[in-house]
C-alpha cells in the first residue's frame, strides 16, 4: 500500500511566512527557517516553500531566505515562486530544493515543463495549478490567484503531465483558508485524468478532513495545509496516528 504524505506549506512574503483566506487577507506567522526546522522535527513527510509574490512582482525568488530554510530541512523540499526559466530551476536546486514547482511561468511558457523535465528529470518538476470555479468550469488562475487565464484546468493539467511534470499540486482557490474541507470534486476530476502523484491543497480544517480526503479520493497522494499546522490547530503526529487508526497508511 502506498504511503500517504502530509505536507506543510510555507507561503513566504518579504521573508516571512504568511497565511490568508482565498489567497487574500494575509497575516504574519513566523520565519520560514524556524518553521521548516519545526516541521522536520515533528514528522512532516515533505515541505513546500512558495515565494508567493515573486511572480506578481516580476522578480526572482529570494534565494538567501531559501538557502537558510533548506539548510534546516531534512525532508524533501519543493520550492516555487517566480520560476520562469531553466536557470531559475537550476538556481533553486543549487539552494537545496529537491523539487521545483512551476505555475505562472509554465502558463507563460508551456515549453518550460518539458525542457526542465529533460534537463533535471520529471521527478523534479512539479506543476502547481491555482484553480477556481468560473461559470461552472474549473479555471486556471495565474500570478498567485490574481488573474483568470481563461484556460480550463483539467485540460491544462493533462497537457502539463504529458509534457513531463512528475507531480501536480492542485490549489483550490474556492476552499483555500476556509477550513471547510478539501475540494473533493475537483481532486477527483484531476485524479481521473492523470497518472502522476496528485497533492491536494486548500481547505483543510481538521484531522477529519484528511481522513475524508484519502478515503473519498484514494488516488490523491498527499494532503497539503498551512494555517492549521502553523497555528497548532492540528499537530502532525496526532494527525498521522488518527489516519493510521482509520486504515490509511502513513509514515509514523
Helices and strands as residue ranges (DSSP letters): E 5-13, E 16-21, E 24-31, H 32-41, E 46-51, H 63-70, E 76-80, H 86-94, E 99-102, H 104-108, H 111-120, G 122-124, E 125-134, E 137-142, E 147-152, H 153-163, E 167-172, H 184-191, E 197-201, H 207-216, E 220-225, H 227-230, H 236-245
